[in-house]
Amino acid sequence: MCLAVPGKIMSIEGDDPLLRIGKVSFGGIVKEVNLAYVPEAKVDDYVLVHVGFAINTVDAEEAQKIFQYLKEIGDLEELEAKDSSGEESP
């Protein structure tokens, strides 16, 4: 199943809006994410990430709700397993 996963922007590199890359934390797993679709995003914002691209910003409360739903359906364990196996996760 493909879905967008919320993550918190820890840092941002680059000035060009099309090439900005953010280091995004997904509950402790940190990945580089393209921020071209969310030019308004800044450090400490939460973003929804799908296949390596932040597609929208969300508030912290909404991000926590989504994390809770993912825990309930068991998808967080799947993401963590993919990360530890070397496969790319969000």
trRosetta pair geometry for C-beta under 8 A, 3 or more apart (Angstrom, degrees):
i j d omega theta_ij theta_ji phi_ij phi_ji
1 75 7.4 -75 71 -110 122 126
2 50 7.0 71 167 -154 99 102
2 51 7.4 -1 -156 -48 121 101
3 50 7.3 -102 149 -107 24 99
3 75 7.4 -4 46 -173 131 161
4 48 3.9 39 153 170 130 106
4 49 6.1 151 -159 64 78 29
4 50 4.3 -56 -93 -58 83 98
4 55 6.0 -92 -114 40 140 125
4 56 7.5 42 168 32 161 102
4 90 7.8 98 -154 -128 44 134
5 26 5.9 29 133 -131 126 128
5 48 7.1 144 65 -154 21 63
5 49 5.6 -34 63 60 76 88
5 50 7.7 137 12 -77 66 54
5 66 7.5 163 -147 141 46 126
5 70 7.1 55 -124 -86 94 157
5 79 6.8 95 -105 -101 161 154
5 90 4.5 -128 44 -40 124 165
6 26 7.7 141 93 -122 46 80
6 46 5.3 10 -171 178 109 113
6 47 7.0 159 -145 82 62 31
6 48 5.6 -40 -87 -94 65 62
6 49 7.5 132 -115 10 16 82
6 58 5.9 -70 -114 53 120 135
6 62 7.5 168 -91 113 151 80
6 63 3.8 -177 160 -137 154 88
6 66 4.9 114 -6 72 123 139
6 67 6.5 -85 57 -49 115 86
7 24 3.8 74 122 161 133 111
7 25 5.8 167 -169 74 94 36
7 26 4.4 -54 -99 -75 108 74
7 31 7.5 -72 -133 44 169 98
7 33 7.1 154 70 -30 142 154
7 46 6.9 165 83 -150 27 70
7 47 6.1 -24 62 61 77 79
7 49 5.5 1 14 -5 118 129
7 63 7.9 -159 -16 -148 11 127
7 90 6.9 -179 -33 111 131 128
8 24 6.6 154 71 -158 32 70
8 25 5.0 -19 58 56 90 96
8 44 6.8 -12 -173 -146 102 35
8 45 7.5 168 -148 90 60 30
8 46 5.4 -40 -93 -95 65 73
8 63 7.3 91 -65 170 83 164
9 12 6.4 13 178 -58 124 95
9 22 4.6 -52 -134 -174 102 138
9 23 7.4 103 -161 71 58 50
9 24 5.5 -38 -95 -100 52 79
9 35 7.8 49 -110 -93 132 131
9 41 6.1 134 -40 163 155 111
9 42 7.0 173 83 116 147 26
9 43 5.4 -129 114 -121 105 38
9 44 6.5 -51 70 7 86 19
9 45 5.2 18 21 56 121 75
9 46 7.6 -156 -3 -89 79 23
9 47 6.3 60 -46 -4 101 113
10 22 7.5 133 41 173 60 86
10 23 4.6 -55 62 97 106 98
10 24 6.7 176 4 -102 86 22
10 25 5.4 80 -45 -24 117 104
10 30 6.5 -29 11 -129 148 118
10 43 7.0 -1 158 -144 15 90
11 22 6.8 168 86 -153 43 64
11 23 4.7 21 48 34 88 111
11 43 6.2 11 -105 -107 34 114
12 20 5.9 -6 -171 -172 105 107
12 21 7.3 156 -154 83 57 42
12 22 4.9 -26 -99 -99 75 82
12 23 7.9 -137 -68 16 34 69
12 35 6.7 -19 -131 -1 109 162
12 41 7.8 157 -89 111 136 93
12 42 7.1 -81 -16 -145 147 45
12 43 6.0 -122 -6 -60 101 85
13 20 7.1 158 79 -154 46 58
13 21 5.1 -15 59 63 97 92
13 22 7.7 175 18 -86 68 34
13 23 7.9 61 -10 -23 101 90
14 19 4.8 -131 -172 109 148 89
14 20 4.5 -164 82 -104 113 48
14 21 5.8 85 4 14 128 76
15 20 7.6 84 -67 -82 2 91
16 19 4.1 37 79 31 114 107
16 20 6.8 -159 80 -42 55 70
17 20 6.2 -24 -143 -12 30 114
17 36 6.5 94 145 -133 69 64
17 39 4.8 -2 -148 -114 117 116
18 36 4.9 33 -140 -121 46 116
19 36 7.4 46 -41 -78 21 102
20 34 7.4 107 82 -163 61 54
20 35 4.2 -56 102 63 109 112
20 36 6.6 158 43 -68 86 54
20 39 7.6 125 20 -118 145 62
21 32 5.3 0 179 -172 116 104
21 33 6.9 145 -160 69 65 38
21 34 6.3 -40 -104 -99 69 48
21 35 6.7 176 -104 3 16 96
22 32 7.3 153 78 -153 38 54
22 33 5.1 -27 64 63 89 93
22 35 4.9 80 -15 -52 109 124
22 41 7.0 -63 -54 122 153 130
22 47 7.5 100 72 17 155 148
22 54 6.8 22 37 -28 132 139
23 30 5.6 12 178 -177 97 112
23 31 7.6 168 -152 84 56 26
23 32 6.0 -36 -96 -95 61 63
23 33 7.8 139 -111 16 14 83
24 30 6.9 159 78 -149 36 62
24 31 5.8 -26 62 65 88 75
24 32 7.6 120 15 -127 83 15
24 33 4.5 8 1 3 131 132
24 47 6.6 -79 -121 52 138 112
24 49 6.3 145 107 -55 162 146
24 54 7.3 160 -71 -73 152 113
25 28 6.5 44 -170 -56 103 12
25 29 7.1 136 -157 68 57 39
25 30 5.1 -29 -94 -92 69 79
26 29 4.7 -29 65 66 94 95
26 30 7.6 175 17 -83 71 29
26 31 6.7 12 -3 9 114 108
26 49 7.6 -92 -76 41 118 136
26 79 6.9 -95 137 149 140 143
26 89 7.3 -124 60 123 158 121
26 90 6.1 112 -71 65 154 119
27 67 6.6 136 -67 -135 121 127
27 76 6.9 8 39 -151 164 121
29 79 7.3 -159 38 139 158 105
29 80 6.8 -160 -47 -106 139 70
29 83 5.1 -82 -137 -118 142 167
29 89 6.7 2 140 77 149 138
31 49 7.7 140 78 157 127 164
31 52 7.7 -112 148 -115 126 69
31 89 6.7 -136 -64 82 146 80
31 90 6.3 165 47 97 158 61
32 52 7.9 15 98 -150 69 93
33 47 7.1 168 120 87 153 138
33 49 5.3 -80 -129 -120 140 129
33 52 6.1 -172 -128 -169 63 49
33 53 6.8 139 -173 -116 85 14
33 54 5.3 82 146 -40 126 92
33 90 7.6 4 -95 146 116 81
34 37 7.7 71 116 4 93 87
34 52 6.0 50 8 141 98 86
34 53 4.9 -30 67 -108 105 70
34 54 6.9 -151 87 13 52 77
35 38 5.5 -77 -166 63 76 89
35 39 7.3 117 140 -90 93 36
35 41 5.5 -125 -155 62 119 131
35 47 7.5 -103 -116 -99 88 169
35 54 5.2 9 -112 35 60 128
36 39 7.5 -1 -167 -65 33 80
36 53 7.1 -48 44 -143 93 104
37 53 5.9 66 6 169 127 110
37 54 6.1 -165 62 89 98 66
37 55 5.4 -13 104 -120 151 44
37 56 7.7 -48 125 -53 115 45
38 41 4.0 48 128 -23 114 118
38 47 5.8 -157 33 -124 171 124
38 54 4.7 -64 14 114 131 116
38 55 7.3 99 -43 141 108 5
38 56 6.7 153 -85 -119 119 13
38 57 5.6 128 -152 -44 132 91
40 57 6.7 -86 87 -14 103 145
41 45 4.9 -147 -152 75 76 148
41 47 5.6 9 -121 -74 144 124
41 54 6.2 1 -38 126 167 155
41 57 5.4 179 -91 -80 91 117
42 45 5.4 99 56 -17 57 118
45 57 5.4 -39 171 -141 125 118
46 57 6.7 113 81 -164 57 68
46 58 5.0 -57 102 71 110 80
46 59 6.8 63 43 162 121 9
46 60 5.8 146 -18 -89 134 50
46 62 7.4 176 92 72 142 90
46 63 4.0 -94 -170 -59 158 145
47 54 3.8 -17 162 -146 143 119
47 55 7.7 132 174 37 95 44
47 56 6.8 156 -157 83 69 39
47 57 5.4 -47 -99 -102 70 58
47 58 7.1 139 -117 16 19 79
48 54 6.8 115 68 -157 44 64
48 55 5.4 -52 91 58 97 88
48 56 4.7 10 34 56 114 90
48 57 7.7 -153 5 -87 78 11
48 58 5.9 73 -40 -17 94 118
48 66 7.9 -148 -104 -126 98 176
49 52 7.1 14 -178 -108 104 6
49 53 6.8 160 -151 80 68 32
49 54 5.3 -41 -92 -92 76 58
49 55 7.2 145 -114 4 24 82
49 90 4.5 108 105 171 117 116
50 53 6.1 -27 68 63 69 84
50 55 5.3 6 20 -17 109 132
50 90 7.2 -48 -100 -133 22 101
51 90 7.5 -65 -54 -128 17 62
52 88 7.6 -18 -63 165 109 130
52 90 7.1 -174 -63 -174 41 46
54 57 7.6 33 167 -71 118 64
58 62 4.2 -112 175 89 114 127
58 63 5.3 143 98 -57 118 82
58 66 7.5 49 115 -8 167 137
59 62 5.1 92 57 11 73 103
59 63 7.1 -137 99 -7 37 91
60 63 5.6 -55 -148 36 33 114
60 64 6.4 33 155 -20 66 104
61 64 5.9 -55 -152 35 30 110
61 65 6.6 34 150 -20 63 104
62 65 5.6 -51 -151 33 35 114
62 66 6.5 34 153 -18 66 104
63 66 5.8 -55 -151 36 32 111
63 67 6.5 34 151 -19 65 104
64 67 5.6 -50 -147 35 35 114
64 68 6.4 38 153 -21 65 104
65 68 5.7 -55 -152 34 31 113
65 69 6.5 31 151 -18 65 104
66 69 5.6 -51 -149 35 34 112
66 70 6.4 34 153 -18 66 105
67 70 5.7 -56 -149 38 31 112
67 71 6.4 35 152 -21 65 104
67 76 7.1 54 -160 -81 72 131
68 71 5.7 -52 -150 33 32 113
68 72 6.4 34 152 -22 64 106
69 72 5.6 -55 -150 34 32 114
69 73 6.5 9 160 -1 66 107
70 73 6.3 -66 -144 47 29 95
70 75 4.5 -84 -158 67 85 106
70 76 4.8 100 130 -47 107 88
70 79 7.8 2 174 -3 134 130
71 74 7.6 35 -179 -73 29 27
71 76 5.2 -5 -85 6 61 135
74 77 5.5 -41 -171 32 72 115
74 78 6.7 77 136 -22 78 100
75 78 5.2 -50 -152 34 47 118
75 79 6.5 49 152 -21 72 99
76 79 5.7 -51 -152 34 36 111
76 80 6.4 33 152 -16 67 106
77 80 5.7 -55 -146 40 33 110
77 81 6.2 36 153 -22 66 107
78 81 5.7 -54 -146 36 29 112
78 82 6.5 30 155 -19 63 104
79 82 5.9 -54 -151 35 31 110
79 83 6.5 31 152 -21 64 105
79 89 4.9 98 -162 -151 81 137
79 90 6.9 -17 -140 -1 124 100
80 83 5.6 -52 -149 33 33 113
80 84 6.4 24 157 -12 66 107
80 89 8.0 25 -69 -78 22 166
81 84 6.1 -59 -145 41 30 104
81 85 6.2 24 157 -17 65 112
82 85 5.8 -62 -143 39 30 107
82 87 4.3 -73 -169 76 86 114
82 88 7.5 -30 153 77 115 25
82 89 4.7 128 94 -71 118 101
83 87 7.4 -81 -71 67 23 69
83 89 4.7 -48 -67 1 87 135
